[in-house]
Amino acid sequence: MATALVPFISAKEDLPSPLTSASELPPLFDGTTRLYVAYHCPYAQRAWIARNYKGLQDKIKVVAIDLADRPAWYKEKVYPENKVPALEHNNQVKGESLDLVRYIDSNFEGPALLPDDSAKKQFAEELLAFSDGFNSAFFSCLRSKGDVSDEAAAAVDKIEAALGKFTDGPFFLGQFSLVDIAYVPFIERFQIFYHGIKNDDIAKGRPNLHKFVEEVNKIDAYTQTKLDPQFLLAQMKEKFGIA
């Protein structure tokens, strides 16, 4: 079972084992909506959280792919980009994590992932545009030796300020939204990695970020997708060749 291979914190559903090069292609375009993920991938986790938050566990089936031994048919017949996440829906397969979060929000029932407030919508677009830069700053710092870089510290300071813009809740737009879904898989990993590799706590001295982490860990849709921190840390150390 996948849960034996990938240690989840609090998965509440019976998750399938990852498909490998020896696995058969699922019956593509048979009317089943499928979300293709890798359990450890933060980009796939975005779409997975959105699916869970909208209560679509019975409407969207999770299909896990082993990225280290991915099936040839995944690129050839499912998603030519050969990466996750991808969503099979209405005889089409779509990709790109932030696009999929929006697509799931727009095309399925469940709690809305964007508020009606125009100022919050505008701020959401600004934060989503910054998300790649935020991730890049941290991964660049992980590859380097020494302390946390000024670039990475500045990126976290920007997040701290953004979390303080709206005071009607602990999240980026006050209430939980697709912006939180975009950032939380990476904030989670950066906390783990920087503590375990740089001996640094990114939330220290940043009360808004500390509160965000505390509150987002009360949301089942997110915690059901979390992996054991030591598993993620070991995986990242191996990826970056860190002893």
C-alpha positions in Angstrom: 0.0 0.0 0.0 1.1 3.6 -0.6 0.8 4.5 3.0 3.5 1.9 3.8 5.8 3.4 1.2 5.0 7.0 1.9 4.3 7.8 5.6 1.2 10.1 5.9 0.4 12.0 9.0 -3.4 11.7 9.0 -4.7 10.4 5.6 -8.4 9.7 6.0 -9.0 7.9 2.8 -7.8 4.6 1.3 -5.0 5.9 -1.0 -3.8 3.8 -3.9 -0.2 2.6 -4.3 1.8 4.7 -6.8 1.7 3.4 -10.4 5.1 2.3 -11.8 6.5 1.4 -15.2 5.0 -2.1 -14.7 1.5 -0.8 -14.0 -1.3 -0.8 -16.6 -2.9 2.4 -17.9 -6.2 3.2 -16.1 -9.3 3.1 -18.4 -8.7 6.6 -19.8 -11.8 8.8 -20.5 -14.3 6.3 -19.1 -16.2 9.0 -17.3 -14.1 8.9 -14.2 -12.5 12.2 -13.1 -8.9 11.4 -12.0 -6.3 13.6 -10.3 -2.8 12.3 -11.1 -0.4 13.1 -8.2 2.9 12.1 -6.6 2.3 12.0 -2.9 5.5 13.9 -2.1 5.2 16.6 -4.8 4.2 20.0 -3.4 2.8 21.1 -6.7 0.5 18.1 -6.8 -0.4 18.7 -3.2 -2.0 22.0 -4.2 -4.6 20.4 -6.4 -5.1 17.6 -3.9 -5.8 20.1 -1.1 -8.3 21.9 -3.3 -10.1 18.6 -4.1 -10.3 17.7 -0.4 -11.4 21.2 0.7 -14.3 21.2 -1.7 -15.3 17.7 -0.5 -14.8 16.0 -3.8 -13.2 12.8 -2.6 -16.1 10.8 -4.2 -16.1 12.9 -7.4 -12.3 13.0 -8.1 -10.3 9.8 -7.8 -6.6 10.2 -6.8 -4.2 8.3 -9.0 -0.6 8.2 -7.7 2.4 8.1 -10.0 5.9 7.0 -9.0 8.0 9.8 -10.5 11.2 7.7 -10.1 9.7 4.9 -12.1 6.9 6.5 -14.0 4.9 4.6 -16.6 5.7 5.3 -20.2 2.0 5.5 -20.9 1.6 8.5 -18.6 3.5 10.8 -21.1 2.3 9.0 -24.2 -1.4 8.8 -23.5 -2.3 10.8 -20.4 -0.3 14.0 -20.1 2.5 14.8 -22.6 4.2 17.2 -20.2 4.9 14.0 -18.1 4.6 15.7 -14.8 2.1 16.0 -11.9 -0.5 17.2 -11.1 -2.8 16.5 -14.0 -6.6 16.3 -14.0 -8.6 14.0 -16.3 -12.1 15.5 -16.7 -14.7 15.7 -19.4 -12.5 13.8 -21.9 -9.5 16.2 -21.4 -6.4 16.2 -19.4 -5.3 19.5 -17.9 -2.1 20.4 -15.9 -0.2 23.1 -14.1 -1.0 23.2 -10.4 -2.3 26.7 -9.9 -4.5 26.4 -13.1 -5.9 23.2 -11.7 -6.8 24.7 -8.4 -8.7 27.4 -10.2 -10.3 24.8 -12.5 -11.4 22.6 -9.6 -12.9 25.7 -7.9 -14.8 26.8 -11.0 -16.0 23.4 -12.3 -17.0 21.5 -9.2 -19.4 22.1 -6.3 -18.1 22.9 -2.8 -16.9 25.9 -0.7 -15.5 28.7 -2.9 -11.8 29.2 -2.9 -11.9 32.9 -3.7 -13.9 35.6 -1.8 -16.2 38.0 -3.6 -14.3 41.1 -2.3 -12.6 42.8 -5.2 -9.6 44.0 -3.0 -9.0 40.5 -1.8 -9.2 39.1 -5.4 -6.6 41.7 -6.6 -4.3 40.8 -3.7 -4.8 37.1 -4.5 -3.5 37.7 -8.0 -0.5 39.5 -6.7 0.4 36.7 -4.3 -0.1 34.0 -6.9 2.2 35.9 -9.2 4.9 36.0 -6.5 4.6 32.3 -5.5 7.2 31.1 -8.1 9.7 33.7 -6.9 9.1 32.6 -3.3 9.7 29.0 -4.1 12.8 29.8 -6.2 14.4 31.9 -3.4 14.1 29.0 -1.0 15.3 26.2 -3.2 18.2 28.4 -4.3 19.1 28.9 -0.6 18.9 25.2 0.0 21.4 24.5 -2.7 23.9 26.9 -1.1 26.1 26.4 1.9 26.0 28.6 5.0 23.1 30.5 6.6 19.7 31.5 5.1 20.3 33.9 2.3 19.2 37.5 2.3 17.0 36.7 -0.7 15.2 33.9 1.1 14.8 36.0 4.3 13.3 38.8 2.2 10.9 36.4 0.6 9.7 35.2 4.0 9.4 38.8 5.2 7.1 39.5 2.3 4.9 36.5 3.2 4.8 37.8 6.9 3.7 41.2 5.7 1.1 39.7 3.3 -0.4 37.6 6.1 -1.0 40.8 8.0 -2.9 42.7 5.3 -6.3 41.4 6.2 -7.2 41.1 9.9 -10.5 39.1 9.6 -8.6 35.8 9.8 -5.1 34.2 10.0 -4.9 33.4 6.3 -3.6 35.5 3.3 -7.1 36.8 2.4 -8.4 36.5 6.0 -10.3 33.3 5.3 -8.8 30.1 3.8 -8.5 30.4 0.0 -6.6 29.2 -3.0 -3.7 31.5 -2.0 -3.2 29.5 1.1 -3.4 26.3 -1.0 -0.7 27.7 -3.3 1.7 28.5 -0.5 1.2 26.0 2.3 2.9 22.9 0.7 6.1 25.0 0.2 5.9 26.8 3.6 5.5 23.3 5.2 8.6 22.0 3.4 10.7 25.1 4.0 10.0 24.9 7.7 11.1 21.2 7.7 14.2 21.7 5.5 15.4 24.9 7.1 15.1 23.5 10.6 16.8 20.2 9.6 19.4 21.6 7.2 20.0 25.2 8.1 19.1 25.0 11.8 16.8 27.9 11.2 13.1 28.5 12.1 11.5 30.6 9.4 8.5 31.4 11.7 10.7 32.8 14.5 10.0 36.5 15.0 7.2 36.3 12.4 4.0 36.1 14.4 1.7 36.2 11.4 3.5 33.2 9.8 3.5 31.4 13.1 -0.3 31.9 13.4 -0.8 30.8 9.8 1.0 27.5 10.4 -0.9 26.9 13.6 -4.3 27.5 12.0 -3.7 25.8 8.7 -2.8 22.7 10.6 -6.4 22.6 11.8 -7.8 22.2 8.3 -8.4 18.6 7.5 -8.1 19.1 3.7 -4.5 20.1 4.2 -3.4 17.8 7.0 -4.8 14.7 5.1 -2.1 15.4 2.5 0.8 15.8 4.8 3.7 13.4 4.9 6.0 12.6 7.8 8.5 15.5 8.2 11.5 13.1 8.6 10.5 11.4 5.3 10.5 14.7 3.5 13.7 15.9 5.1 15.6 12.7 4.1 14.2 12.9 0.6 15.4 16.5 0.2 18.8 15.7 1.6 19.2 13.0 -0.9 18.1 15.2 -3.8 20.5 18.0 -2.9 23.4 15.7 -1.8 23.4 16.9 1.8 25.0 14.6 4.3 
